[in-house]
Amino acid sequence: MRVKEQVESLRSKGVTLAGDTRSVGLLGKLNAYYTTYVSMDTEVYIAFYTYNEVSVAVSASGLSDGEFRTAISTIRKPGEELPKPPKPKKVRIVKKKVEPEFPEIEFSTAEVFAATEPVIASTSEAAALPVQAGETNPSAFEPVPVSTGPSAGDQAAQAIGDFFTRMEARMNEAKDPPFIQRSPLNFFVWLVIIGLWVGGAFWARGEAAKFQNPKLPPPPKDVPPDFFFPFLMSRVNAPKEATFNVQNRQRQLLLASFNFEHEVYILGAVYGALAFHLMWSVMEFLGKGGRVTGLLFALPGGRLWASIPEIFFVIPLVAGIFMFLNKKQILQIFDSQSNLMMTAQKELVYCLIRDGKGAEVAKLVRKAGVKERAWDFVDTDNQVVFTIKDDHPRACLLRKIFGNQGGVLRSHYGIFAEERRAGFVFLDPTSANKFQIHLDFAFARLANPAQMLASVLYIISKEKDPIYPSPF
């Protein structure tokens, strides 16, 4: 069958040919004719040639035109042998032993490296130049030097040290000295202060352990449902707010919150300044105190910073005091449905207690006195209903110096009516943030339980008993 007849046969079967018929030479002086068509989105090559009156068809896909032509051109006649390519010649490389130029002299490797270090640096450039035929590059026989320089960490530490050294030198060379010559507190004074504080903390914990919680008579067996004591409370402290989870005898859940956004700024300013001075004293003790002053002196307006470094901490301190004076602290109590039940907010000389509708229901007035810490609960008729007292005022003074020591140095509050104990606040010894309010059943009608709860929570939140030493 002729080639043209093969093409016409494909077209009659509905195959669309993509191009004209092209030819390619085969081995043995034969010619093949090929064309392309698309089958199932794939380009297919098909070639025809006739040998000894026999028509042969070859098809392929996935090849380019050049690859297909190369594959077809390798077809040869039966029995025809192709000439084999010549084998590559093997080239023998003879290694010559390098004789020392001065065999009678012995060299020390360490001495050679030390003496030829500049030469190695200069010959490294010569090694990159092309070598003429028949010449020997002497640098090819040099041993590769091993890097013994400092590591990246050592280099970073050296850079930091050099930076502080430059700052110190800049301060020493400055024409204008600081306005006020400052020096850190002696490091040994810090050691004495820290030692006295640690020893005093152990003594204060022993003093606080002597206090015993008061006892109340047990309630009757049939307690009416409107008696909600004791209140069980747990506190969760956040940087700007304290949250109280409250549960009463009837297992009703309440939620209270108290805000103190200003404390994080005041605390950061005061303790930041103390940490700076302690670090400065340590650097001075190590003989590097000038680096701290040099760093301050390198800042814009360095004379001022070096004279009064505490100015860094004045800004957050002023911000905290401004927030304390302009944003009032409020205690809020919500029921389980998030309905506001009670609020307690400090006014000029007393704390005003309001119900959920905003009506004034009572006042909490702090009694003046140095030895006694007490707050009077005054109703709308200006009658003192009960008084909340600190049962262990000495612990409050120790807490201001040593912190609460994990809850050991906390204030113990008692509830009194006409100089009789009506209840007290029980402090959980297992946690500094758990406590309970107990009330004698004989005083069950003393005041509204929610108002009593608001009074105690406000005092606890205001006093706070923080873990860190604080004069407030």
Buried (B, 14 or more C-beta within 10 A) or exposed (E): EEBEEBBEEBEEEEBEBEEEBEEBEBEEEBEBBBBBBEEEEEBBBBBBBBBEEEEEBBEBEEBEEEEBBEBBEEBEEEEEEEEEEEEEEEEEEEEEEEEEEEEEEEEEEEEEEEEBEEEBEEBEEEEEEEEEEEEEBEBEEBEEEEEEEEEEEEEEEEEEEEBBBEBBEBBEEBEEEBEEEBEBEEBEEBEEEEEEEEEEBEEBBEBBEEBEBEEBEEBEEEBEEEBBBBBBBBBEBEEEEBEBBBBBBEEEEBBBBBBBBBBBBBBBBBEBBEEBBBEBBBBBBEEBBBBBBBBBBBEEEBBBBBBBBBEBBEEBBEBBBEBBEEEEBBBBBBBEEEEBBBBBBBEEEBBBBBBBEEEEBBBBBBEEEEEEBBBBBBBEEEEEBBBBBBBBBBBBEBBBBBBBBEBBBBBBBBBBBEEEBBBBBBBBEEEBEBBBBBBBBEBBEBBBBBBBBBBBBBBBBBBBBBBEBBEE
